[in-house]
Amino acid sequence: MSVQEKVSIRKLPTGVPGLDEILGGGLPEFSFNIIAGAPGGGKTTLAHQLMFANATPECPALYFTVLGEPAIKMLRYQQQFQFFDQTKLNTSVRFVNLSQVVLDHDLNAVLEQIVKEVEAASPGIVVVDSFRTVVRKAQSGASDIELQGFIQRLALNLTSWQATTFLIGEYDEAEIRDNPVFTVADGLFWLSQQVERNSIVRKLQIRKSRGQSSVPGLHTFRITDAGLQTFPRTFGLSGREEKPKGHRRLSCGIPKLDEMMGGGIPEGDSLLVAGSSGTGKSLLGTQFIVEGIRQGESGIVAMFEERPEEYADRAASFGLDLKTPQKEGTLKLLYIRPLDLSVDETVREIIDAVQEMGAKRLVIDSLAGFEMALAPGFRTDFRESLYRMIGALTRIGVTILSTVETQEVFTGFTLSSYAISFLSDDILRLR
């Protein structure tokens, strides 16, 4: 191959919802990766999910276990996840236990065993879990030079095998700076978790990604029966064509109010409707949605305080029919009430609904209810994520109406104790 030729790196699907987007399209083939974090963070589960998503009889996977517990115990728990495909065992996926080799021999013996197994199987995926166990065992009897030499030889072998490889280990921030393994790695997945007021906050960060641009920052993830699910900070809208703002205005369904607003709400704007309880904020949002449906524009109401049937019944008492457009597929009443959601998870649910319907109008009723639906540990991210969501949706032409309750103080009023007025292009105050 000529030096002038550009090498194209194939990207493998991770099998983890949202992670391909975070990585910039997928996992670079033949890359050497480290999955790091504290115990219980989801490292082993992530490795299994990546492995089962890519292992085939033509491109098998080798999973080396260097654990203090039997591999069968680990498998018993991993089999509970939906991604675990029993039919791939011993055909596309094979597990090799290195525990005894680590206990009885030095680093060279461990490397020789790994090389022997890899050369015999010619795998496309190689996982060593936990690589940290090998290093800890070796540190007691090997110098830093010997240890670094072992890591470099292992990395060289991993690259020459033309396999996509993963080393799993428990590391802290200080070790990332000092451990030579992080220097030679192509990719670094950092998983963390912390408990805040009875809720678990799990975050994933791509600390290193050679050859491609990943989405920066901490991304929320959950571990469910299906495995890991990540919620990228781009909300699945990266690459979407931005719609330039025009001069079109959308009617809110109230002629006199449209007149006061110069013809209605500018298309692609974010309107904040503020007022104390009982001033008609939700009703205005309903009229805005119904008018859009009348004009052929589908809509979504994301509600956090009322159930859909209650919302529809209350609208009916004002002569506004929400049940018919729901049946016709032009309206979705999205009820989000659980008290342990992450803000990015909630935002992604709203955006997925908008994309699925091709909705042009969105009502968020209300911002206070939205915040209360979140687990306490995620409320610090509320304004930032909401700002990114509103910006992302309005850029593709969605017009948003959000309601917020205000406190009347004599002749004045407080718009927001959380300083959320910056989220809007326009503010409408009801008294």
C-alpha positions as CSV (number, residue, x, y, z in Angstrom):
1,M,0.0,0.0,0.0
2,S,1.3,3.4,-0.9
3,V,1.9,6.0,1.8
4,Q,-0.3,8.3,-0.1
5,E,-3.3,6.0,0.2
6,K,-5.8,6.7,2.9
7,V,-6.6,3.8,5.1
8,S,-10.3,3.3,5.8
9,I,-11.0,1.9,9.3
10,R,-14.1,-0.3,9.5
11,K,-16.4,0.4,12.4
12,L,-18.0,-2.4,14.4
13,P,-21.5,-2.1,15.9
14,T,-21.3,-2.2,19.7
15,G,-24.7,-3.7,20.3
16,V,-25.2,-1.1,23.0
17,P,-28.1,1.4,22.3
18,G,-26.6,4.9,21.9
19,L,-22.9,3.9,22.2
20,D,-22.3,3.8,18.4
21,E,-23.4,7.4,18.3
22,I,-21.1,8.4,21.3
23,L,-18.2,6.7,19.5
24,G,-18.8,8.5,16.3
25,G,-20.2,5.6,14.3
26,G,-19.0,2.5,16.1
27,L,-16.0,0.7,17.4
28,P,-12.8,0.8,15.2
29,E,-11.9,-2.7,14.0
30,F,-8.6,-4.1,15.3
31,S,-8.4,-1.4,18.0
32,F,-6.9,-2.1,21.4
33,N,-9.3,-0.9,24.1
34,I,-9.5,-0.6,27.9
35,I,-12.7,-0.8,29.9
36,A,-12.0,0.7,33.3
37,G,-13.8,1.8,36.4
38,A,-14.7,0.8,39.9
39,P,-16.1,-2.7,40.8
40,G,-19.8,-3.0,40.0
41,G,-19.7,-0.3,37.3
42,G,-20.8,-2.6,34.5
43,K,-17.4,-3.3,32.8
44,T,-17.9,-7.1,32.4
45,T,-21.4,-6.7,31.2
46,L,-20.3,-4.1,28.6
47,A,-17.6,-6.4,27.4
48,H,-20.0,-9.3,27.0
49,Q,-22.5,-7.1,25.2
50,L,-19.8,-5.9,22.7
51,M,-18.5,-9.5,22.2
52,F,-21.9,-11.1,21.6
53,A,-22.8,-8.3,19.1
54,N,-19.8,-9.1,16.9
55,A,-18.9,-12.8,17.4
56,T,-19.7,-15.2,14.6
57,P,-18.3,-18.6,13.6
58,E,-16.2,-16.8,10.9
59,C,-15.1,-14.1,13.4
60,P,-15.0,-15.9,16.8
61,A,-14.4,-14.3,20.2
62,L,-12.0,-15.4,23.0
63,Y,-12.8,-14.3,26.5
64,F,-9.9,-14.8,28.9
65,T,-11.0,-14.8,32.6
66,V,-8.4,-14.0,35.3
67,L,-10.9,-13.8,38.1
68,G,-10.8,-15.1,41.6
69,E,-14.1,-16.8,41.1
70,P,-15.0,-19.6,38.7
71,A,-15.9,-18.5,35.2
72,I,-19.1,-20.6,35.4
73,K,-20.3,-18.2,38.1
74,M,-19.7,-15.2,35.9
75,L,-21.6,-16.9,33.1
76,R,-24.5,-17.7,35.3
77,Y,-25.1,-14.1,35.8
78,Q,-24.3,-12.9,32.3
79,Q,-26.8,-15.4,30.9
80,Q,-29.6,-13.4,32.5
81,F,-29.1,-10.6,29.9
82,Q,-31.1,-10.7,26.7
83,F,-27.9,-10.2,24.6
84,F,-26.4,-13.4,25.8
85,D,-26.9,-16.0,23.0
86,Q,-26.5,-19.5,24.3
87,T,-26.1,-20.9,20.8
88,K,-22.9,-19.0,20.3
89,L,-21.0,-20.7,23.1
90,N,-18.1,-22.9,21.9
91,T,-18.9,-22.0,18.3
92,S,-18.6,-18.2,18.1
93,V,-17.6,-17.5,21.7
94,R,-15.1,-19.4,23.8
95,F,-14.1,-18.8,27.4
96,V,-10.5,-19.5,28.6
97,N,-9.7,-19.5,32.4
98,L,-6.2,-18.2,33.1
99,S,-6.6,-18.1,36.9
100,Q,-4.3,-21.0,37.6
101,V,-1.6,-19.8,35.2
102,V,-1.6,-16.4,36.9
103,L,-1.3,-18.0,40.3
104,D,1.5,-20.5,39.4
105,H,3.6,-18.7,36.9
106,D,5.2,-15.3,35.9
107,L,4.2,-12.8,33.3
108,N,5.8,-14.6,30.4
109,A,3.8,-17.7,31.1
110,V,0.6,-15.7,31.1
111,L,1.5,-14.1,27.8
112,E,2.5,-17.4,26.2
113,Q,-0.8,-18.9,27.1
114,I,-2.7,-16.0,25.7
115,V,-0.6,-16.1,22.5
116,K,-1.1,-19.9,22.2
117,E,-4.9,-19.7,22.5
118,V,-5.2,-16.8,20.1
119,E,-3.0,-18.3,17.4
120,A,-5.0,-21.5,17.6
121,A,-8.4,-19.8,17.3
122,S,-7.6,-16.7,15.1
123,P,-10.4,-14.7,16.9
124,G,-11.8,-11.4,15.8
125,I,-12.6,-10.3,19.4
126,V,-10.3,-10.9,22.4
127,V,-11.2,-9.9,26.0
128,V,-9.0,-10.2,29.1
129,D,-11.0,-9.9,32.3
130,S,-9.6,-8.7,34.6
131,F,-6.3,-7.5,33.2
132,R,-5.7,-5.7,36.4
133,T,-5.5,-9.1,38.2
134,V,-2.5,-10.0,36.0
135,V,-0.8,-6.7,36.7
136,R,-1.4,-6.9,40.5
137,K,0.0,-10.5,40.6
138,A,3.0,-9.5,38.6
139,Q,3.9,-6.3,40.5
140,S,5.0,-8.2,43.5
141,G,7.7,-10.0,41.6
142,A,8.5,-7.8,38.6
143,S,10.2,-4.5,38.2
144,D,8.5,-1.6,36.5
145,I,10.7,-2.1,33.4
146,E,9.6,-5.8,33.2
147,L,6.0,-4.9,33.7
148,Q,6.1,-2.2,31.0
149,G,7.8,-4.6,28.7
150,F,5.1,-7.2,29.3
151,I,2.4,-4.6,28.5
152,Q,4.1,-3.5,25.3
153,R,4.6,-7.1,24.1
154,L,1.0,-7.9,24.8
155,A,-0.2,-4.8,23.0
156,L,2.1,-5.6,20.1
157,N,0.6,-9.1,19.9
158,L,-2.9,-7.8,20.1
159,T,-2.3,-5.5,17.2
160,S,-0.6,-8.1,15.0
161,W,-3.4,-10.6,15.5
162,Q,-5.8,-8.3,13.7
163,A,-8.3,-8.6,16.5
164,T,-10.4,-6.0,18.3
165,T,-9.3,-6.4,21.9
166,F,-10.5,-5.3,25.3
167,L,-8.6,-5.3,28.6
168,I,-10.9,-4.9,31.7
169,G,-9.6,-3.5,35.0
170,E,-10.3,-1.5,38.1
171,Y,-8.3,1.7,38.0
172,D,-8.5,5.1,39.6
173,E,-7.7,8.5,38.2
174,A,-4.1,8.5,39.4
175,E,-3.3,5.2,37.7
176,I,-4.5,6.5,34.4
177,R,-1.7,9.0,34.4
178,D,1.0,6.6,35.5
179,N,0.2,3.2,34.1
180,P,1.9,2.5,30.7
181,V,-1.1,0.5,29.5
182,F,-3.1,3.6,29.0
183,T,-0.4,5.1,26.7
184,V,-0.5,2.2,24.2
185,A,-4.3,1.8,24.2
186,D,-6.3,3.1,21.3
187,G,-9.6,3.5,23.2
188,L,-10.5,4.0,26.9
189,F,-14.0,3.4,28.2
190,W,-14.4,4.9,31.7
191,L,-17.5,3.7,33.7
192,S,-18.5,5.3,37.0
193,Q,-21.4,5.1,39.4
194,Q,-22.4,6.9,42.6
195,V,-25.3,6.8,44.9
196,E,-27.1,10.1,45.5
197,R,-30.2,10.2,47.8
198,N,-31.3,6.6,47.1
199,S,-30.7,6.9,43.3
200,I,-27.8,5.4,41.4
201,V,-26.2,7.7,38.9
202,R,-24.2,5.8,36.2
203,K,-22.0,7.6,33.7
204,L,-19.9,6.5,30.7
205,Q,-17.0,8.6,29.2
206,I,-14.8,7.9,26.2
207,R,-11.5,9.1,27.6
208,K,-9.5,8.2,24.5
209,S,-10.5,7.3,21.0
210,R,-7.8,7.2,18.3
211,G,-8.7,7.9,14.7
212,Q,-12.2,9.2,15.2
213,S,-14.1,11.9,17.0
214,S,-16.3,10.7,19.9
215,V,-18.9,12.8,21.7
216,P,-17.2,14.4,24.7
217,G,-18.5,14.5,28.2
218,L,-20.2,12.1,30.6
219,H,-23.1,10.1,29.2
220,T,-25.8,8.6,31.4
221,F,-26.4,4.8,31.1
222,R,-28.6,2.2,32.6
223,I,-28.2,-1.5,33.1
224,T,-31.5,-3.4,32.4
225,D,-32.4,-6.9,31.4
226,A,-31.3,-6.0,27.9
227,G,-27.8,-5.0,29.1
228,L,-26.4,-1.5,29.0
229,Q,-28.3,1.3,27.4
230,T,-26.6,4.7,26.9
231,F,-28.1,8.1,26.5
232,P,-25.8,10.3,24.3
233,R,-25.7,14.0,25.1
234,T,-26.4,14.5,21.4
235,F,-29.9,12.8,21.9
236,G,-29.7,11.0,18.6
237,L,-29.9,14.2,16.6
238,S,-26.3,14.4,15.5
239,G,-26.0,14.8,11.7
240,R,-29.6,16.0,11.3
241,E,-30.0,18.8,8.8
242,E,-30.6,22.2,10.5
243,K,-33.7,24.0,9.3
244,P,-33.2,27.7,8.8
245,K,-35.7,29.9,10.6
246,G,-38.1,31.6,8.2
247,H,-40.8,34.2,8.8
248,R,-43.7,31.8,9.2
249,R,-45.8,32.1,12.4
250,L,-47.9,29.4,14.0
251,S,-51.3,30.1,15.4
252,C,-51.8,29.2,19.0
253,G,-55.6,28.7,18.4
254,I,-56.6,32.0,20.0
255,P,-57.1,34.7,17.3
256,K,-56.7,37.7,19.6
257,L,-53.5,36.2,21.2
258,D,-52.1,35.5,17.7
259,E,-52.8,39.2,16.9
260,M,-51.0,40.4,20.0
261,M,-48.0,38.2,19.1
262,G,-47.8,39.6,15.6
263,G,-49.4,36.7,13.9
264,G,-48.6,33.8,16.2
265,I,-45.5,32.0,17.5
266,P,-42.5,32.1,15.2
267,E,-41.9,28.7,13.8
268,G,-39.0,26.9,15.5
269,D,-39.2,29.1,18.6
270,S,-39.3,28.1,22.2
271,L,-42.2,29.8,24.0
272,L,-42.3,29.8,27.8
273,V,-45.8,30.3,29.3
274,A,-45.5,31.5,32.9
275,G,-48.2,32.0,35.5
276,S,-49.5,31.0,38.8
277,S,-51.7,27.9,39.4
278,G,-55.1,28.1,37.6
279,T,-54.2,30.8,35.1
280,G,-54.7,28.6,32.0
281,K,-51.2,27.5,31.1
282,S,-52.1,23.9,30.3
283,L,-55.2,25.0,28.4
284,L,-53.2,27.3,26.2
285,G,-50.8,24.5,25.5
286,T,-53.7,22.2,24.5
287,Q,-55.1,24.9,22.2
288,F,-51.7,25.3,20.6
289,I,-51.5,21.5,19.9
290,V,-55.2,21.2,18.7
291,E,-54.7,24.1,16.3
292,G,-51.6,22.5,14.9
293,I,-53.5,19.2,14.3
294,R,-56.2,21.2,12.5
295,Q,-53.6,22.6,10.2
296,G,-52.1,19.2,9.5
297,E,-49.1,19.4,11.9
298,S,-48.7,16.5,14.3
299,G,-48.0,17.2,17.9
300,I,-46.8,15.8,21.2
301,V,-47.7,16.7,24.8
302,A,-45.0,15.6,27.3
303,M,-46.9,15.6,30.6
304,F,-45.5,15.1,34.1
305,E,-48.4,16.0,36.4
306,E,-51.5,14.4,34.8
307,R,-52.2,11.0,33.2
308,P,-53.2,11.1,29.5
309,E,-56.8,10.2,30.1
310,E,-57.2,13.0,32.7
311,Y,-55.5,15.5,30.4
312,A,-57.8,14.4,27.5
313,D,-61.0,14.6,29.7
314,R,-60.1,18.0,30.9
315,A,-59.5,19.2,27.4
316,A,-62.9,17.7,26.4
317,S,-64.6,19.8,29.0
318,F,-63.4,22.9,27.1
319,G,-64.6,21.4,23.8
320,L,-61.1,20.3,22.7
321,D,-61.0,16.8,21.2
322,L,-57.7,14.9,21.9
323,K,-59.0,11.4,21.6
324,T,-59.7,11.4,17.9
325,P,-56.2,12.7,16.8
326,Q,-54.6,10.1,19.2
327,K,-56.5,7.3,17.3
328,E,-55.5,8.8,14.0
329,G,-51.8,9.0,15.0
330,T,-51.4,12.8,14.7
331,L,-51.2,13.3,18.5
332,K,-49.3,11.6,21.3
333,L,-49.8,12.2,25.0
334,L,-46.5,11.2,26.5
335,Y,-46.8,10.5,30.2
336,I,-43.5,10.6,32.2
337,R,-43.9,10.2,35.9
338,P,-41.3,7.8,37.4
339,L,-39.2,9.4,40.1
340,D,-35.9,7.7,39.3
341,L,-35.3,8.8,35.7
342,S,-32.2,10.5,34.4
343,V,-32.6,13.8,32.6
344,D,-30.9,12.5,29.4
345,E,-33.2,9.4,29.5
346,T,-36.3,11.5,29.8
347,V,-35.1,13.9,27.0
348,R,-34.3,11.0,24.8
349,E,-37.8,9.6,25.2
350,I,-39.3,12.9,24.2
351,I,-37.0,13.3,21.2
352,D,-37.7,9.7,20.0
353,A,-41.4,10.4,20.1
354,V,-40.9,13.6,18.1
355,Q,-38.8,11.8,15.5
356,E,-41.1,8.8,15.3
357,M,-44.2,11.1,14.5
358,G,-42.4,13.8,12.6
359,A,-44.0,16.2,15.1
360,K,-43.9,19.9,14.4
361,R,-45.3,21.0,17.8
362,L,-44.3,20.0,21.3
363,V,-45.8,21.0,24.6
364,I,-43.9,20.4,27.9
365,D,-46.3,20.5,30.8
366,S,-44.7,21.4,33.1
367,L,-41.0,22.2,33.7
368,A,-41.4,21.8,37.4
369,G,-43.1,18.4,36.9
370,F,-40.3,17.5,34.6
371,E,-37.7,18.2,37.2
372,M,-39.6,16.4,39.9
373,A,-39.8,13.3,37.7
374,L,-36.0,13.0,37.8
375,A,-34.0,11.1,40.3
376,P,-32.4,13.6,42.8
377,G,-28.9,12.9,41.5
378,F,-29.8,14.1,38.0
379,R,-31.5,17.3,38.9
380,T,-28.2,19.2,38.8
381,D,-28.1,18.4,35.0
382,F,-31.7,19.5,34.4
383,R,-31.1,23.0,33.0
384,E,-28.1,22.0,30.8
385,S,-29.8,19.0,29.3
386,L,-33.1,20.8,28.8
387,Y,-31.2,23.7,27.1
388,R,-29.5,21.2,24.7
389,M,-32.8,19.4,23.9
390,I,-34.7,22.6,23.2
391,G,-31.8,23.9,21.0
392,A,-31.6,20.6,19.1
393,L,-35.3,20.4,18.4
394,T,-35.9,24.0,17.5
395,R,-32.9,23.8,15.0
396,I,-34.8,21.1,13.1
397,G,-38.0,23.2,13.0
398,V,-40.0,22.0,16.0
399,T,-41.9,24.7,17.9
400,I,-42.0,24.2,21.6
401,L,-44.4,25.5,24.3
402,S,-43.3,24.9,27.9
403,T,-45.3,25.8,31.0
404,V,-43.8,27.0,34.3
405,E,-45.6,28.0,37.5
406,T,-44.7,31.3,39.0
407,Q,-45.1,32.9,42.4
408,E,-47.0,36.2,42.5
409,V,-45.5,38.6,44.9
410,F,-47.7,41.7,45.3
411,T,-47.5,43.5,42.0
412,G,-44.5,41.7,40.7
413,F,-43.7,38.0,40.1
414,T,-40.8,35.6,40.2
415,L,-40.3,33.9,36.8
416,S,-38.2,31.0,38.0
417,S,-36.3,30.1,41.1
418,Y,-34.1,27.9,38.8
419,A,-33.3,30.6,36.2
420,I,-34.8,28.7,33.3
421,S,-36.0,31.8,31.4
422,F,-32.9,31.6,29.2
423,L,-34.4,28.4,27.7
424,S,-37.0,30.4,25.7
425,D,-37.1,32.7,22.7
426,D,-40.4,34.2,23.9
427,I,-42.2,34.5,27.2
428,L,-45.9,34.8,27.8
429,R,-47.1,35.7,31.2
430,L,-50.6,34.7,32.4
431,R,-52.3,36.2,35.5
